[in-house]
Amino acid sequence: MLGWILAGLLGAAAVSVIVITISGIIERKRIQDELKRQQDEIGKVLVEEINKCDRVVRLKDLDSESVYEINGDSISDDIYEGQYITI
């Protein structure tokens, strides 16, 4: 996991990867709540990747090109790749 983050940082200097860890199930409402707590003004994110084995959801901020990785205990079935989530 750390290797992916470092590779992403080295591969694209303009893109930042922000890792957020939550306890419990990763679901749409929890994603919205966690991203509201961030310092950045986030309007809309795209679910780029879901890794159910590692329990990671990768999100891309459509305004700033920032990437968020949400780690949790499990992933809800209401989250799918290609989904837009408005914050």
Summary of the structure (lengths in Angstrom):
residues: 87
radius of gyration: 12.1
end to end distance: 25.9
largest distance: 32.9
contacts: 233
relative contact order: 0.28
helix: 22%
strand: 36%
